[in-house]
């Protein structure tokens, strides 16, 4: 075990955190992180930065790391490996899968930092590589390559949906479903179905929101994935004015959220953002469609936003909940507070270049 891996292992033990939890919070594949901790792979500067935040290490890990690796580039060995296997895809190996996984974690972190728009082109480029490798991978390495390709497709689907490219989003989710079906990854299948429901919500089609979200709540998916689907189904019912079904599905989502919190290591890495505070904001979003629930929605949103880590507080996806808070204040007639929240959402929209968010913030001012 190298010095970097030893320090990570020491900090994990000191913080009482499992390797699975650290990998999920840092947006890295757990098998890759395990290899780093055990000295089978070197630690990168990007990994060190992510783990420094997760483990509150005060820069100790960063001091032990090599130079940075940025999205669009790979460490020389990884870059050479991906170039080689892309040219000769039948020679796909575990190193190529690891390289794609490392890039995936970097892409997720950048989406949190700079928003979805700037990420579309580089993520699409990586998805093309992942698709090519998955098409040719064979033998023992194939499931790992197909798994990471499905995750790239899911990420590209999110970026496309968040930038109103709905056809591209649904196409990416269909690809993710196909790849995940091959390796029987029920959580990814459910996630992609649920995200197609999210696209339906953006397109104001509540029937499809309810149907797709319900389809995503399938046996075999993790509790966190099913909780996300249940709360989205609740929102669909709220849009149609069915308060009873809204509450029933929100209660089911809460039950699943608590189950997920009991076994966080069982949750897939792509729902790293999900926790009880996030669920509270999702409940608030449903309540905004129901009469007389704006005050509770404002309380839930305020608490959820306050609980978010500083590292993501200015993220584009967080700003949508700030916009929801502005909406709640408007419904309550508290226009000064509404204007303040809308202004914050507008600032983040400008920082991240989100036209959709900017338009929503302008509506709420």
Phi, psi and omega per residue, in radians:
X1 nan 2.204 3.140
X2 -1.318 3.060 -3.098
X3 -1.081 -0.725 3.138
X4 -1.106 -0.865 3.139
X5 -1.077 -0.692 3.125
X6 -1.090 -0.706 -3.134
X7 -1.204 -0.679 3.077
X8 -1.078 -0.804 3.138
X9 -1.056 -0.726 3.136
X10 -1.104 -0.768 -3.125
X11 -1.175 -0.662 3.087
X12 -1.047 -0.803 3.130
X13 -1.115 -0.737 -3.120
X14 -1.140 -0.628 -3.112
X15 -1.532 -0.121 -3.098
X16 1.166 0.615 -3.079
X17 -2.000 2.406 3.120
X18 -1.407 2.853 3.093
X19 -1.094 -0.672 3.125
X20 -1.083 -0.765 3.141
X21 -1.107 -0.786 -3.131
X22 -1.098 -0.734 3.140
X23 -1.096 -0.737 -3.113
X24 -1.153 -0.765 -3.108
X25 -1.233 -0.514 -3.132
X26 -1.572 -0.068 -3.120
X27 1.150 0.750 3.080
X28 -2.197 2.610 3.058
X29 -1.154 2.360 -3.043
X30 -1.140 -0.594 -3.141
X31 -1.170 -0.655 3.085
X32 -1.143 -0.797 -3.126
X33 -1.099 -0.652 3.108
X34 -1.057 -0.721 3.131
X35 -1.132 -0.633 3.110
X36 -1.171 -0.839 -3.095
X37 -1.073 -0.643 -3.102
X38 -1.529 0.086 3.041
X39 1.438 0.179 3.140
X40 -1.499 -0.267 3.057
X41 -2.437 2.583 3.111
X42 -1.294 2.632 3.052
X43 -1.440 2.384 3.123
X44 -1.615 2.891 3.110
X45 -1.166 -0.640 3.108
X46 -1.121 -0.761 3.092
X47 -1.080 -0.736 3.139
X48 -1.071 -0.750 3.119
X49 -1.075 -0.749 -3.127
X50 -1.157 -0.780 -3.116
X51 -1.259 -0.525 3.050
X52 -0.992 -0.727 3.138
X53 -1.249 -0.806 -3.091
X54 -1.107 -0.703 -3.061
X55 -1.727 0.075 3.137
X56 0.868 0.926 -3.006
X57 -1.567 -0.077 3.073
X58 1.111 0.509 3.100
X59 1.559 0.014 -3.115
X60 -1.087 -0.740 -3.118
X61 -1.256 -0.635 3.121
X62 -1.076 -0.622 -3.138
X63 -1.171 -0.383 -3.114
X64 -1.672 -0.048 -2.983
X65 -1.653 2.726 3.052
X66 -1.341 -3.135 3.131
X67 -0.995 2.779 -3.025
X68 -1.183 2.659 2.977
X69 -2.064 2.180 -3.074
X70 -1.867 2.763 3.084
X71 -1.029 2.388 -3.098
X72 1.701 -0.222 3.065
X73 -2.332 2.812 3.075
X74 -2.268 2.817 2.971
X75 -0.992 2.607 -3.031
X76 -0.863 -0.797 -3.104
X77 -1.109 -0.787 -3.136
X78 -1.143 -0.722 3.134
X79 -1.070 -0.781 3.115
X80 -1.112 -0.688 -3.119
X81 -1.137 -0.786 3.137
X82 -1.159 -0.692 3.114
X83 -1.101 -0.706 -3.120
X84 -1.153 -0.847 -3.079
X85 -1.291 -0.439 3.072
X86 -1.216 -0.660 3.094
X87 -1.274 -0.583 -3.137
X88 -2.244 1.230 -2.956
X89 -1.061 -0.351 -3.141
X90 -1.259 -0.111 3.113
X91 -1.835 0.478 3.101
X92 -1.025 2.356 3.131
X93 -2.325 -3.128 -3.089
X94 -1.106 -0.546 3.140
X95 -1.118 -0.637 3.102
X96 -1.163 -0.724 3.093
X97 -1.092 -0.713 3.107
X98 -1.102 -0.726 -3.128
X99 -1.089 -0.761 3.104
X100 -1.120 -0.608 3.133
X101 -1.194 -0.719 3.099
X102 -1.073 -0.793 3.125
X103 -1.100 -0.629 3.132
X104 -1.089 -0.775 3.102
X105 -1.075 -0.714 3.120
X106 -1.114 -0.689 -3.131
X107 -1.147 -0.715 3.114
X108 -1.100 -0.722 3.129
X109 -1.139 -0.724 -3.135
X110 -1.162 -0.629 3.077
X111 -1.031 -0.721 3.088
X112 -1.106 -0.583 -3.018
X113 -1.527 -0.688 -2.993
X114 -2.104 -0.051 3.101
X115 1.637 2.984 -2.993
X116 -1.356 -0.630 -3.056
X117 -0.951 -0.944 -3.110
X118 -1.158 -0.247 -3.062
X119 -1.562 -0.246 -3.010
X120 -1.017 -0.895 -3.051
X121 -1.155 -0.893 -3.139
X122 -1.116 -0.637 3.138
X123 -1.219 -0.675 3.073
X124 -1.060 -0.703 3.129
X125 -1.094 -0.751 3.129
X126 -1.201 -0.600 3.105
X127 -1.116 -0.684 3.103
X128 -1.046 -0.777 3.100
X129 -1.083 -0.797 -3.119
X130 -1.076 -0.714 3.103
X131 -1.078 -0.769 -3.119
X132 -1.091 -0.748 -3.126
X133 -1.190 -0.696 3.135
X134 -1.139 -0.574 -3.133
X135 -1.168 -0.508 -3.046
X136 -1.898 -0.248 -3.083
X137 -1.086 2.540 -3.140
X138 -2.587 2.905 3.113
X139 1.305 -2.683 -3.039
X140 -1.128 -0.483 -3.079
X141 -1.386 -0.295 -3.019
X142 -1.002 -0.855 -3.129
X143 -0.985 -0.677 3.138
X144 -1.159 -0.707 -3.141
X145 -1.199 -0.751 3.116
X146 -1.107 -0.685 3.124
X147 -1.054 -0.847 -3.099
X148 -1.240 -0.547 3.072
X149 -1.138 -0.698 3.091
X150 -1.082 -0.665 3.133
X151 -1.217 -0.631 3.054
X152 -1.117 -0.699 3.118
X153 -1.126 -0.726 3.124
X154 -1.104 -0.719 3.114
X155 -1.136 -0.769 3.127
X156 -1.121 -0.611 3.065
X157 -1.059 -0.765 3.117
X158 -1.093 -0.826 -3.124
X159 -1.056 -0.714 -3.136
X160 -1.166 -0.767 3.125
X161 -1.095 -0.722 -3.073
X162 -1.256 -0.239 3.076
X163 -1.968 0.358 3.041
X164 1.130 0.452 3.027
X165 -1.698 1.313 -2.911
X166 -1.210 -0.671 3.116
X167 -1.132 -0.750 3.098
X168 -1.088 -0.706 -3.135
X169 -1.074 -0.874 -3.129
X170 -1.127 -0.610 3.074
X171 -1.113 -0.718 3.122
X172 -1.159 -0.703 3.125
X173 -1.177 -0.641 3.070
X174 -1.093 -0.700 3.084
X175 -1.088 -0.779 3.126
X176 -1.049 -0.728 3.130
X177 -1.092 -0.764 3.139
X178 -1.090 -0.807 3.124
X179 -1.124 -0.779 -3.112
X180 -1.163 -0.559 3.114
X181 -1.101 -0.681 3.136
X182 -1.030 -0.685 -3.069
X183 -1.791 0.200 3.086
X184 1.000 0.706 3.101
X185 -1.571 1.550 -3.044
X186 -1.144 -0.621 -3.139
X187 -1.117 -0.670 3.096
X188 -1.234 -0.720 3.088
X189 -1.004 -0.817 -3.135
X190 -1.127 -0.718 3.122
X191 -1.066 -0.794 -3.122
X192 -1.139 -0.703 3.073
X193 -1.092 -0.750 3.133
X194 -1.109 -0.676 3.135
X195 -1.249 -0.487 2.978
X196 -1.147 -0.575 3.021
X197 -1.147 -0.615 3.077
X198 -1.106 -0.724 3.071
X199 -1.059 -0.726 3.113
X200 -1.091 -0.649 3.089
X201 -1.115 -0.776 3.113
X202 -1.072 -0.541 -3.138
X203 -1.586 0.101 3.083
X204 1.048 0.885 3.105
X205 -2.135 1.421 -3.017
X206 -1.084 -0.556 3.120
X207 -1.071 -0.762 3.107
X208 -1.217 -0.603 3.071
X209 -0.995 -0.875 -3.108
X210 -1.132 -0.832 -3.081
X211 -1.121 -0.811 -3.121
X212 -1.214 -0.670 3.115
X213 -1.142 -0.669 3.106
X214 -1.164 -0.716 3.111
X215 -1.091 -0.509 -3.123
X216 -1.301 -0.290 -3.107
X217 -1.523 0.990 -3.039
X218 -1.701 2.646 3.090
X219 -1.029 2.447 3.127
X220 1.785 -0.411 3.053
X221 -1.314 2.686 -3.123
X222 -1.176 2.735 3.109
X223 -0.995 -0.666 3.131
X224 -1.131 -0.735 3.108
X225 -1.118 -0.749 3.126
X226 -1.182 -0.584 3.097
X227 -1.110 -0.742 3.103
X228 -1.065 -0.695 3.136
X229 -1.209 -0.686 -3.126
X230 -1.150 -0.721 -3.138
X231 -1.207 -0.564 3.111
X232 -1.253 -0.637 3.040
X233 -1.066 -0.708 3.105
X234 -1.017 -0.708 3.127
X235 -1.123 -0.668 3.081
X236 -1.065 -0.736 3.105
X237 -1.158 -0.628 3.124
X238 -1.123 -0.683 3.123
X239 -1.050 -0.653 -3.135
X240 -1.440 -0.054 3.100
X241 1.518 0.179 -3.132
X242 -1.548 1.533 -3.064
X243 -1.159 -0.642 -3.105
X244 -1.111 -0.820 3.120
X245 -1.199 -0.555 3.079
X246 -1.039 -0.879 -3.116
X247 -1.152 -0.662 -3.131
X248 -1.089 -0.775 -3.123
X249 -1.291 -0.559 3.062
X250 -1.160 -0.655 3.082
X251 -1.130 -0.712 3.083
X252 -1.117 -0.711 3.104
X253 -1.099 -0.685 3.125
X254 -1.146 -0.725 3.105
X255 -1.034 -0.796 -3.136
X256 -1.189 -0.607 3.099
X257 -1.082 -0.758 3.111
X258 -1.147 -0.659 3.091
X259 -1.125 -0.689 3.107
X260 -1.135 -0.669 -3.128
X261 -1.160 -0.456 3.131
X262 -1.287 -0.478 -3.110
X263 -2.362 1.155 -3.073
X264 -1.076 -0.447 -3.121
X265 -1.206 -0.293 -3.126
X266 -1.498 -0.098 -3.096
X267 -1.511 2.513 -3.134
X268 -1.225 2.728 -3.041
X269 -1.160 -0.397 -3.060
X270 -1.384 -0.061 3.026
X271 -1.978 0.696 3.141
X272 -0.982 -0.462 -3.058
X273 -1.414 -0.156 -2.951
X274 -1.502 2.245 3.062
X275 -2.807 3.065 -3.112
X276 -1.012 -0.593 3.124
X277 -1.170 -0.712 3.082
X278 -1.098 -0.732 3.108
X279 -1.057 -0.654 3.104
X280 -1.028 -0.684 3.114
X281 -1.220 -0.603 3.080
X282 -1.166 -0.687 3.069
X283 -1.063 -0.736 3.120
X284 -1.048 -0.720 -3.133
X285 -1.061 -0.677 3.084
X286 -1.163 -0.725 -3.090
X287 -1.116 -0.465 -3.129
X288 -1.128 -0.291 3.093
X289 -1.566 -0.167 -3.065
X290 -1.868 2.441 3.141
X291 -1.164 2.489 3.053
X292 1.370 0.152 -3.098
X293 -1.942 0.114 -3.041
X294 -1.128 -0.655 -3.117
X295 -1.126 -0.775 3.102
X296 -1.123 -0.702 3.115
X297 -1.049 -0.767 3.135
X298 -1.076 -0.714 3.131
X299 -1.124 -0.797 -3.130
X300 -1.122 -0.730 3.138
X301 -1.160 -0.752 3.129
X302 -1.059 -0.787 -3.140
X303 -1.160 -0.744 -3.116
X304 -1.137 -0.748 3.127
X305 -1.139 -0.676 -3.137
X306 -1.145 -0.490 -3.083
X307 -1.486 -0.159 -3.091
X308 -1.221 2.530 3.068
X309 -1.085 2.551 -3.134
X310 -1.022 -0.516 -3.084
X311 -1.125 -0.424 -3.115
X312 -2.014 0.009 -3.020
X313 -1.064 -0.467 3.134
X314 -1.825 0.370 3.105
X315 -1.303 2.705 3.140
X316 -1.064 -0.779 -3.091
X317 -1.148 -0.548 3.086
X318 -1.187 -0.653 -3.102
X319 -1.066 -0.450 3.080
X320 -1.148 -0.532 3.063
X321 -1.346 -0.513 3.004
X322 -1.117 -0.721 3.081
X323 -1.114 -0.677 3.063
X324 -1.057 -0.681 3.117
X325 -1.119 -0.719 3.082
X326 -1.046 -0.710 3.116
X327 -1.101 -0.754 3.126
X328 -1.063 -0.754 3.125
X329 -1.122 -0.671 3.084
X330 -1.045 -0.791 -3.131
X331 -1.101 -0.508 3.130
X332 -1.511 -0.075 -3.119
X333 1.375 0.237 -3.134
X334 -1.689 1.370 -2.935
X335 -1.286 -0.485 3.083
X336 -1.142 -0.821 3.105
X337 -1.126 -0.647 3.116
X338 -1.086 -0.768 -3.132
X339 -1.127 -0.661 3.134
X340 -1.131 -0.780 3.130
X341 -1.163 -0.707 3.127
X342 -1.108 -0.646 3.121
X343 -1.137 -0.685 3.101
X344 -1.123 -0.752 3.105
X345 -1.071 -0.690 3.132
X346 -1.135 -0.684 3.114
X347 -1.074 -0.772 -3.138
X348 -1.186 -0.628 3.084
X349 -1.048 -0.720 3.128
X350 -1.187 -0.715 -3.133
X351 -1.106 -0.646 -3.058
X352 -1.750 -0.056 3.130
X353 1.203 0.490 -3.095
X354 -1.546 1.867 3.132
X355 -1.209 -0.650 -3.128
X356 -1.123 -0.771 3.113
X357 -1.155 -0.710 3.136
X358 -1.058 -0.719 3.135
X359 -1.134 -0.692 3.123
X360 -1.164 -0.740 3.134
X361 -1.096 -0.676 3.124
X362 -1.117 -0.627 3.105
X363 -1.115 -0.518 -3.008
X364 -1.642 -0.109 -3.119
X365 -1.354 nan nan
